[in-house]
Amino acid sequence: MSGTLNKVMLIGHLGDDVKMHYFDDKNCVGRFPLATNETYTSKQTNERISNTEWHNIVVRNKAAEICEKYLSKGDKVYIEGRIKTRKWTDDKGIERYSTEIQCTDFTFLTTKKESQENAPNQGQFATNPNPEIADPKQDDDLPF
């Protein structure tokens, strides 16, 4: 393969609401932080360690407006895009760098509200989820 690839896929939770910036009547940019978590067990202490990595997500135009409308802090989302580092000068004239994820595609996974509502109900279908349907083990008239 002679080309290069700059592709990022993340699943995480919004750390804040989408902040919109409008440039003219057609163009806008939405920005929000996304947290991804890594959990592992330390071999030395045998305790569970959790690390959170924060990503700066940038989404543009119509996609930004959709994100602003439907996403809020705590929501879980799948983000696909590319890494972009931009250079800028701060108020004191010092050059700074920011690494961002330029979002090209996204899928809403769960809202914060849905996550909280479903948490106590995990495993609710361990028994027959629809009691009106007879258990096939109890029907002895089956030919097989």
C-alpha positions, 0 to 999 in steps of 0.5 A, spaced: 500 500 500 503 506 497 498 511 501 497 513 508 491 512 513 488 517 518 482 514 521 479 514 528 474 510 531 471 512 538 466 510 543 465 514 549 461 519 553 460 527 552 463 531 557 459 537 556 454 539 551 456 541 544 458 548 543 456 551 537 460 557 533 457 560 527 461 563 521 456 566 516 449 564 514 451 557 511 457 554 516 458 552 523 462 548 527 460 544 533 465 542 539 465 537 545 469 533 549 469 526 549 471 521 554 473 514 553 475 509 559 480 504 559 480 499 565 485 493 567 488 490 573 494 491 575 499 485 576 503 488 582 497 490 586 491 486 583 487 492 583 483 495 578 485 501 574 481 506 570 484 511 566 480 516 562 482 519 555 479 526 553 478 527 546 476 534 542 471 532 537 470 537 532 463 536 527 461 541 521 455 544 518 449 540 518 452 534 522 454 539 527 447 542 528 444 535 529 449 533 534 447 540 538 440 538 537 440 531 540 446 530 544 448 532 551 453 531 556 453 524 558 450 521 552 454 515 549 456 516 542 460 513 536 465 517 532 469 516 526 473 521 523 481 523 523 486 526 527 488 533 526 493 538 529 492 545 528 497 551 530 494 557 533 497 563 537 495 565 544 494 572 547 501 573 549 503 571 542 506 564 544 504 558 539 500 553 541 497 546 538 491 543 539 490 536 537 482 534 535 478 529 532 475 531 525 468 528 525 466 525 519 461 520 521 457 519 528 452 514 531 448 516 537 448 510 542 445 511 548 442 518 552 444 519 559 437 518 561 436 511 557 443 509 561 440 511 567 433 508 566 436 501 563 441 500 569 437 497 574 433 493 569 439 489 566 438 482 566 430 483 566 430 477 561 433 472 564 426 468 565 421 468 559 420 475 557 413 474 554 409 469 559 404 468 553 408 464 549 408 457 552 415 454 553 416 449 548 419 444 553 412 443 556 409 441 550 409 434 549 405 433 543 411 436 538 413 430 533 420 432 534 
